[in-house]
């Protein structure tokens, strides 16, 4: 009986390591293809995909995301883990409701959509959202 349980655990563990783990990491790995330090990504090419593709947006959002809330007593910064934002409304949906303005600088970009400013940075040649301020 013990040997059967041990064999079942080994087979289950092998399935987990060969089937599940690669699929979890695959999204982040494939989302970084086509950009790098030697070939920096264009923000103009990045933004439309970020606005429309949830997997791409989640892979290209810092974990944790820095969230800044401007209150009466001044700004408050919190760190939000990916599990808390991965199913939120896409930026493209927010832009459809509120419109947007974009400001760019070398290695940085800000997208203002409604009451929120989304800050992007170029990390290793790939764009990522690292801060949202409201």
Protein Blocks (a to p, Z undefined) as FASTA:
>chain_A
ZZmmmmmmmmmmmmmmmmmmmmmmmmmmmmmgoiafklccdfklmmmmmmmmmklmmmmg
ccddddddddfkopcdddddfklmmmgccfklmmmmnopaddddehiacddehjbccddd
deehiacdfbdcZZ
